[in-house]
Amino acid sequence: MGRDDRHGQAAGSAEGADESLWRAIPDAIRGSHEDYTEVPLTRAIMLLALPMMLELVMESTFGLVDIYFVGRLGSAAVATVGLTGSVIILVFAIVMGLSMGTTAIVARRIGEGDPEAAGVAAWQAILAGVLGAIPVSLCGVLLSQKMLGWMGGTEAIVAGYKYTAMLFAGSVTIFLLFLNNAIFRGAGDAAVAMRALWLANLINIVLDPLLIFGLGPFPKLGLFGAALATTIGRGTGVAYQMTMLFRGNGRIAITTSCIRWDAEVFRKLLRVSVTGMVQFFIATAAWLGVTRIIALFGPTVLAGYTISVRLIHFAILPSWGVSNAAATLVGQNLGAGKPDRAERAVLMTGLVNFGMLGTIAILFWMFADPMIRVFTSEPEVIERGVESLKILSTGYIFGGFSMVFGQAFNGSGDTATPAWINFLCYWCWQLPLGYTLAKPMGVGVMGVYWSLVIAGATWALIGYTLFRRGKWKENTI
């Protein structure tokens, strides 16, 4: 074969790969039942990552829509939303821990070619979610006022406690919305998870202005209306998920034979999930600590920080979608006995995430001011929000890799390694550094922001080192 012939074949192969990649876009949105242990990795990443990104864009829209309408109620209302988010994120620590265990086990069973066992694991996850939501709801409703006070809220901020109480009262919708989507992601049914969040957000977007401002026949509920709209939206998404799970025509189904208590599977789920909960509890409690330090600088600084964080979450959650694709690919390929393919998938996904977050960070630097102005017209809040957004977005360049490495460990069932890294980077490094820079060294709130960037870079370096050692490939669940 001549050189020109070989060149022509290579070019044709590249064109075919590009064509296949473009075809993956509508397949990803529509949903495609393919074997993720066999299809080309670029296509597998696209099929999983795109709907997961769109799913989590919708989840982040919850926060942005609330802030957009709540911002019309004043800075105290925005600060109440910010402090509530900092507290309820502890609930998400439990949910995300359970979700990690659920995705890892379901993905492993699917990779092993055992959909019946995957369905049993899915049912155990739903049971765990319902049982976990009950005490969380009770505690949140009864202690909503005190929690806002503990977080340093002023009298005006604490006055919005009904918003906090309503979100906690609907904890079961948070648990099931995330756990059911973890089931779908583990099975590779990312498009179904995406549709559930789209539906939930559509309901929330429609109800938010109606319930907050009392438009038409709806009552004017103010801040409480924002929480009620979010809860109703999430509940609608859960109803759709349950319908898809019990219908039985997807990549995973909960059949009659799956609806039973399985102590062994439940134990495995909790074993993987508990360290996952600790992992996210450490990270989110550290974030709560950061918010508490920022609250020392007054409600205006806190309001600016809250708006910037919501914008950053809007950007970071799609990146979590990309990272979740890595978890699914790791779980299914380890189940299929292909650890080297799992490693290649993680590195490719990390590069995609790095490029995406790097681009978003540049956009935040260029357009920080107009972005913050969308949510508030108060000059000092705008100024504080802009400085927060610019600095914090810098750190998420490192997050492009750290999120993927963390999810790679989680997808293998090794939730302990990211937990230890979180403890070292956030509690032993980020919080002490942030407070020291802010107060004793007199840098102010800017010192807190830079401590977040430095801790994120440290996480990425440690995560990469441990990932390359490869012990996660040996994990069994």
N, C-alpha and C positions, 0 to 999 in steps of 0.2 A: 504493500500500500504506500503510495506517495505521500510526500509532506502535505500537499494541497488537499488530498483526500482526507488525511487525518485532521487537518485544520477545519475542513468542511464538516466532518462528523462532530468535532468538538463544538463548533459554532451551533450546529443543529441541536446538539444536546443541551447547550446553554439556553437556546431559544425555547426548547421544549420545557425546560425547567421553569423559565420565566412564565411561559404560558400556563403551566400547571399551577404556579404560585398565584397568578391572577385568578384562575378558576377557583382557587381555594377560598377566595373572599366571599362570593355568594354562597358557597357550600357551608362556610363557617357560620354565616348569619342564618341560613335556612336550617342547618343541622345536618351532619353527615355521619353515618354510622360506619366508621372505618377502624381498622386495627392500628392503633397508635404505636404498636411495637414493630410494625412492618413498613408503613408508608414512609416516604422520605421525610427527614426531620424538619426541613423547612416547611413542608406542607402540614406536618403534624403540629408544629408550633403555631402556624397561622390558624388552623382549624380550631385549636384550643384557645389561643391567646386573644384573637379578635373578639369573639363573643364574651370572653371573660373581661376584657377591657371595657366593652360596651356595657356589660353588667355593672361593673363597679363605677363607671361614669354615672350611671343612673343612681347608684347608692350615694355617691358624693353629691348628686343633685338634691337629695333630701336636705343636706345641710345648707347648700347655697340658696335654695328656694326659701327655706325658713329665714335665713339671714336677710334675704332681699326684702321680704315683707315685714319681718320683725324690725328691721332697721327703720321703718316708718314710725315705730312706736318709741324711738329714742335710744340713747346709748345705754341706759340702765337695763332695758329689755334685751339688748344685744349682749350685754355682759352676763345677764341671767342665762341666756342660751349658752354662752361660752363656759360658764362655771358648771352648768348642767352637763354639757358635753364632756367636761373634764372628769365629772363624777361617774356618769353613765358609761364612760369608756371602760370602767372596771367590769361592768356587765359584759362588754364586748370581749374582755380578756377571757372570761369563762366561755363565752360563745365561740371565740376563735380557737381556743384550746380544744374544745369538743369538735370543732370543724376540722382542725388539723388531723385529729385521730380518725375522724370519719372519712376524710378524703384518702388518707394513707391506707386504711384497711379496705375500703371499697375498691380503690385503684389496684391494690395488690390482688384481691380476689378476681377482679376483671382480667388482669394480666395473666392470672393462672387459668383463665377459662372457666370460672365457676360463678355464673351470674346468680344462682340460687343462694350461695353463701354471701354474695354481695347484698342481696335483698334482705337477708337476715340481719346483716350488719347495719343496714340502713334503718331497719325498724328499731334496733337497739338505740341508735342515735336519736331517733324521734322520742323514744321513751325518756332518754337521759335529758333531752331538751325540755320536755314538759315538767319533769321532776325538778330540774334546776331552776325553772322560771318562777315556780310558786314562792319559795322563800325570798327570792330577789324582789319580786313585786311587793310583797308585804313590807319588807324593810324599806324599800324606796318610797312607798306611799307614806309610811308612818314617820320617816325621818327626813323628808324632803326639805323642810325649813332649816333643820339643824345642819344638814349637809352643806347648804349654801352658806350658812354662817361659818362653818368650819373652814370653808374655802376662802374666807376673808371677804365675803360679799357685804356690801353696805345695806342699810335698811331698805333702800329703793330696789336693790337687786334681790334681796330675800323676799320682797313683796310678790315676786313672780313665781313663788314656790309651786303654784298649781301646775305650771308648765312641767316642772321637774316630776311632780307626783304623777301626772298623766303619762309621761314617757315610761316611768317605772311600772305603772299599772299595766301597761301593754307589753311587758317584758317577754311574754310568751311569743308574741309576733316577731320580736328580735331573734329569739332563740331559734324558732322554727324556720324563719326566712333564711338565716345563714346556714343552719344545719342541712336543710333540704337542698340548698344550692351546693353545699359541700358534697352531698351525695351525688348530685348530677355531675359535678366537676370530676369527682373521682372516677365515675363511670365513663367520662368523656362526653357527656351530654351537655356541653357548655352552652349551647344555644337555648336550651330550656331554662337554664339558670338566668340567662340574659333576659328572656321574655318575662320571667317572674318579676325582676327588678324594674323593667320598663313599665309593666302594668301597675306595680306598686307606686312608682313615681308619677305616673299619669294621674292617678287618683289623688296623690298628695298635692300635685301642682294645681289641680282644679279646686280642691277643697281649701287650700291655704288661704287665698284672699277671701273666699266666701265666709269662712268661719272666723278669721281674724277681724275682718272689718264689717261683718254682718250684711253682706250684699244680698239683695233680693229677699227671699223668705228665710234666710239663714240668720241665726242669732249672732250678735256681735260678742265674740268671746275673747278677743284680744290675744294675749300671749298663750293662754290656755288653748285657743283654737288652733294654733300652729302645732301643738303637741297632739291634739286630737286628730287633725288631718294626717299627720305622719303615721299615727297608730292605725287609723282606718286603712291607709294606703298599704302599709305592711301586711295587715290582716288579709287584704284582698290578694296580695301576692302569695301568701301562704295557702290560701284556698286553691289558687291555680296550681301551685306546686303539688299539693296533695292529690288533685285530680290527675295530674300527669303520672305521679308515682303509682297510683292504684289502677290506672287505665291499663297498664301492662304491655304497651307496644313500643317502649323505648329501649335504650341500652341497658336500663335497669328498671325493675318493677318489683313492687312489694305485693306478692301474691298471697293468697290465703295461708299457704304453708309457711310463709315468712313471718306471719303475725303471731309470734310466740316469744316468751322470755327465754333467752339463751345466756345462761350465766357465764359461760366461757367467753363468748364473743363480747358480752357486756364488760367483762373484766379486762379483756384486751383493749377494748375501746377506752376504758377509763385509764388504763396503764399508760397508753400513748398520750391521752388527752390531758392527764393531770400535769405532766411536765410541760405540755403545750400551754395549759392555763397559767402555770408558773411563769413560763416564757413571756406571755403577753401581759400577765399581771405586773411583772417586773418592769416591762417597757411602758405600760400605761400608767402605772403608779409613779414612775419616774417623770412621765409627762405631767401628771397631776402635781408632782412636786415642783416642776418648772413653772406651771401655771400659778401655783401658790407664791412662788418667788416674784413672778411678774405682777401679781396682785398687790404687792407691797408698793408698787410705783403708781397706784391709783387707777380708778375706773376708766380714764381716757386711754391710758396705755394698754389696759386689759382689753378694751373694746377694739383698739387697732390691731392688737395681737390676735384676737378672736377672728376678725375678718380675714386677716392674712392667712391664718391657719386653715380656715374653711376653703380659701382659694387654693392653698397648697394641697389640701386633701382632695380637691377636685382633680388635681394633676396627678397626685400620688396613687390614688385608687386604681386608675387604669394600669399603672405600673404593677400594682398588686395583682391585677388580672394576668399580666404577662408572667409574673412570678408564680402564680397559681398553675399556669400551664406547665411550668417546670416541675411542680410537685406531682401533677398527674402523670407526666411522662416518666419521672423517676419511679413512682409507684408501680405503674403498669409494666415498665421495662424490667424492673427488678423481679416482678412476679413472673415475667416471661423468661427470666434467666439471662438478661442482656445488660449487665452493669456498665459495660463500656459505652453502649449506645445511650444509656441514661446520663453518663458523664458528659458526652458530647452535646446532648440536648440542653444541659444546664449552662454550659459555656456559651452556646449559641444564643440562648435566651438572655443571658446576662449582657451580651453585646447589644442585643435589640433594646433592652431596658436602659442601658447606659446612653445610647443614642437618643432615645425618646426623652428621657429626663434631662439630658444635657440641653436639648432644644428648648424644652419648656422653661428651664432655668434662665436661658437667654431672653425668652419672651417676657418672663416676669420682670427681669431687670429693665427691659426696654419700656414696658407698658404698666409698671406698678401703679403709678398715680391714677390713670383712668380706670384701672381695674378696681382699686379701692373706692373710688368715687361712685361706682355703681351702687355700693351698699351703704354709704353715709355721705352727708353733706357737711359734717362738722370738721372744720379745718384742722384742729389738733388731732382728731382721730385719724384723719387722712394721713397726716404727717407721720404719726406713729405706725400706722398700718403699712405705709410705703417702706419705711426703714426695716420693719420686721419682715416683710415679704421678700425684699432683696437679699437680706442676709440668710434667711432660712432656706430659700430656694437654692442657694449655693450648695448647701449640704446634701441635697437630694441627687446631685451628680454621683456622689459616692453610694447613695442609696440604691442606684440602679443595679449594682452588683450585690450589695449586702442583702437586699430583699430576695433576690434569686437564690443566693447561697443558703439563706435561712429556710426558704421553702424547699430547697433540694433536700436538706437534712430532714425537714418535716415530712416530705413525701416518702422518704425511706422509712419513716417511723422513728427516727432519731430526733425526738423533740427536746432531749436534754441538752445537746450541744448548743443550740441557739439560746436556750435559757441561761446557760453559764456565760455565754458571750454578752447577753443582755445585762446580766448582773454586773459583770466587770466594766462594761462600757458605760452603762447608764447610772448605776448606783455608786460604783467605786470611782468613777471618772467624771461623768457629765454633771451630776448634781453638785458635788463638792467644787468643781471648777466653776460652774455657773454662779454659785453663791459667792465664791471668793472673788471672782472678777466683778460681780455686781455691787457687792457691799464693801468688804474690807479693802479691796483695791480701787474702789471708786469709779469703775468703768460704767456702772449703771446697767440699765436693761440691755444695752448692746452686748455686754459681757455674757449675759444669759443666752442671747441668740448665738453668739460665736461658740459657746460651749456645746451647743447642739451640733454645729457643723463639725467641730473637732471630734466629738464622740462618734458621729456617723462615719467619718473617715477611718477611725480606729476599728470600728466594727467590720468595715469592708476588708481591711487588711487581715485581721484575725480570721474572719470567715473564709477568705480565699486560702489561707495557709492550711486550715483544718480540712477544707473541702478537697484539696489536692492530695492530702494524705490518704483519703479513700476509705476510711473505716466505716463510713455510712453505707457502703456497698454490702457489708456483711450483716447488716441489721435484719432480723427476722420478726415478723408480726403475724 
